[in-house]
Every structure is written in C-alpha cells, then in structure tokens.
Amino acid sequence: MSTELDPIAPGPSASAPVARQLSLRERVYLALRDELMTGRISPFDRLAEERIAERYEVSRTPVREALARLQSDGLVEKREGGLYLYLPSFHELSGLYELRVTLELRGIERAIAEVTIHHDRPRLEAELDRWYAFREDRPVPDAGFVAHDEQFHTTLVDTSGNPALTQALVQVNSRIRAVRMYDYLTENRMTATITEHIEIAELVVRGHLPAARDALRHHVGASQDVVLERAANALAMTRMMK
C-alpha cells in the first residue's frame, strides 16, 4: 500500500469570495483525512508531524492541529508512542459491526412499519445509476473502494428520512474503515459488492421493502456469527499488511 502523501492543493486566489476560502489548517485536515479514508495510509504507518508537514509543504502547526482534530473525530488514535489510523480491537470491532447491521436494517424497517415513510426515490435512483456504471466498467480491486461502499449504505439509510440514523452510521463506518478497506482487494469481493448493491437498491426503488430488507441482511451479515467471521478475516488481513 502506498503511503506517499501529495502536497496539498493551493488555496483559492485572493479574488475568491472569503466565504469560499479555506484556512490552511482546514485544507491540511481535509487532505490528511482523505489520505486516511481512502487507504493510502496504513493503520501501521506512524503519523509523524515532521514528515507530513514536509510532504504537504506546510509548517508543523497546521499538521498538529489537523491531527488533534482527527483524533477528536475518532479517526486517529495514540498508540506505541505515536499517532496512527484508528484500528479497533476484535472485541470493539464485533460490537461496531453489530451496531452497523442494526442501523442499516432500521433504515428499511422503519419504512415497512410506517406507511407514511417513503424513500427518496430520485436520490436512490441516482445512487443506483452509479452502481450500474461500476457494473459496466468494473473498478480494479483497491482498498479505497470502501469509500464508494460507504456512500451506498449511508445513502440507503439517509433516503429513509432519519438523519440521526445516517449520522450514527457515518460514525460507525469511520471506526471500522481501517479494517473494512481490506475487503476490497479481490475481484470476487468487488463483484459481489456491486451485484448485491444493485439488487438491494432495485428492490427499494420498486417498493419491495421486505425483500430489500432480507437482501440487505444477507449482504451485511445474516447472523452475528457471519459478521464476526468477516471481521476476523478482515482484521487478520490488516495485520498481515504490517
């Protein structure tokens, strides 16, 4: 896995509206967060201020502030005398996976239980089109594909109309991403993800919610045993990358 960092893009020109300008520390934070969330930085790469500042061509101060903010977000943790991408223990991971399943199923179940609740069909259709495109032009296996997977699941939950569920899922995803990203390094996992996402979204769009819930349950894990097995395999693969 590459751990090279790119210099951050220059900020807006002086003529740009002030409201659209980002501070240097904000740009460093967003750039570093993107590196962490797309798999370019391993959970075993120490986040050294000096090295990051050199690569981003900035001073250490905005880097230090960005790392502190990322630690507060729960994306970065302190261990082994330094800061690293958060890596949950197996016990934490099993609990987080269980919560993820609960949140995702609830998005569909609330629409089944209450006839006045309807998914935002245009948004879901737009997301479905994105996955049709992936099916037509299959991306190569890559850890960063986890970001596309997360977008599908957060969109599915968010279109059910409860922002609190979405926010909770985003937080859970951020804490299991360091392990889940390694689930997208094989062709068969990429194929299964794309195929199953399309199946789930099509069922929701057509209003077949009980079938969609069952397909989603199968997709994220039909039982806690399945979820734990997937988590254990992913965690083992992560540690092999050390």
C-alpha positions, -999 to 999 in steps of 0.1 A, spaced: 0 0 0 14 34 -9 20 58 19 32 87 -2 15 120 6 9 147 -20 14 184 -14 -20 199 -7 -35 219 -35 -30 257 -33 -58 276 -17 -83 299 -35 -70 330 -51 -72 363 -33 -101 373 -55 -122 344 -44 -151 352 -20 -139 350 16 -167 326 24 -153 301 -1 -117 302 12 -104 275 35 -78 281 61 -45 263 58 -53 241 88 -87 232 73 -70 223 40 -44 201 58 -72 185 78 -92 176 47 -62 164 27 -50 142 55 -84 129 63 -88 119 26 -54 101 28 -66 81 58 -101 74 45 -90 61 11 -65 36 23 -33 55 13 -21 54 48 -19 20 67 -30 17 103 6 8 109 21 40 95 31 64 122 16 99 115 48 119 122 42 157 121 75 165 106 71 140 77 35 151 69 45 188 71 73 181 46 52 162 22 23 187 23 48 216 21 35 233 52 47 241 87 41 216 116 15 238 133 -15 231 109 -4 194 108 -5 193 146 -39 209 146 -53 186 119 -40 155 138 -56 167 170 -89 172 152 -87 138 135 -80 123 169 -111 140 183 -131 126 153 -120 91 163 -102 85 130 -67 87 146 -56 72 179 -25 73 201 -6 40 205 30 28 206 42 63 214 27 80 184 -4 87 164 -19 61 140 -50 55 120 -76 41 144 -76 3 145 -103 -13 166 -96 -44 187 -115 -76 177 -139 -70 207 -146 -34 196 -149 -45 160 -176 -71 168 -197 -46 187 -193 -20 159 -203 -44 132 -234 -54 152 -243 -17 155 -238 -12 118 -262 -40 109 -288 -26 133 -286 9 118 -287 -3 82 -317 -26 87 -336 0 106 -335 24 76 -357 -1 57 -376 -14 86 -390 20 96 -404 24 60 -420 -10 63 -436 -3 97 -449 32 88 -468 36 55 -462 74 55 -425 69 53 -411 67 18 -375 65 5 -362 95 -15 -366 77 -49 -347 103 -71 -316 102 -48 -317 64 -46 -320 61 -84 -290 83 -88 -270 61 -65 -283 30 -84 -271 46 -116 -236 49 -101 -235 12 -94 -248 3 -128 -217 23 -141 -195 2 -118 -210 -30 -132 -203 -18 -168 -168 -6 -161 -156 -27 -132 -130 -8 -110 -98 -27 -102 -96 -41 -66 -85 -13 -43 -87 -5 -6 -101 29 -14 -133 14 -29 -146 12 7 -155 49 3 -179 40 -25 -193 12 -4 -199 35 25 -216 61 2 -241 34 -9 -250 24 26 -253 59 40 -274 70 10 -297 40 15 -302 49 52 -304 86 46 -331 83 19 -353 67 45 -356 101 61 -340 99 96 -308 120 96 -299 107 131 -296 71 117 -273 84 89 -251 103 114 -247 73 136 -238 51 106 -212 76 94 -196 74 128 -196 36 129 -181 35 94 -153 58 103 -143 34 132 -143 2 112 -130 16 79 -93 8 87 -103 -29 87 -131 -29 61 -109 -13 34 -90 -46 31 -122 -63 20 -119 -48 -15 -86 -63 -26 -100 -93 -46 -121 -95 -78 -148 -117 -62 -154 -92 -34 -157 -63 -58 -181 -83 -80 -202 -94 -50 -204 -59 -36 -215 -43 -69 -241 -71 -77 -256 -70 -42 -258 -32 -40 -277 -32 -73 -301 -59 -61 -309 -40 -28 -314 -6 -44 -336 -20 -72 -358 -37 -46 -362 -5 -26 -369 16 -57 -396 -8 -68 -411 -7 -33 -404 -44 -24 -392 -34 10 -394 -68 29 -374 -84 1 -349 -54 2 -345 -58 39 -338 -95 35 -313 -88 8 -296 -62 29 -295 -85 59 -278 -111 37 -254 -85 24 -242 -71 57 -244 -105 75 -273 -128 81 -262 -135 117 -237 -123 142 -215 -153 135 -212 -143 99 -204 -107 108 -177 -118 133 -162 -142 107 -159 -114 82 -145 -91 108 -119 -116 120 -108 -123 84 -105 -86 76 -86 -78 108 -62 -107 101 -56 -94 66 -49 -59 81 -23 -72 105 -6 -91 76 0 -58 59 21 -46 88 
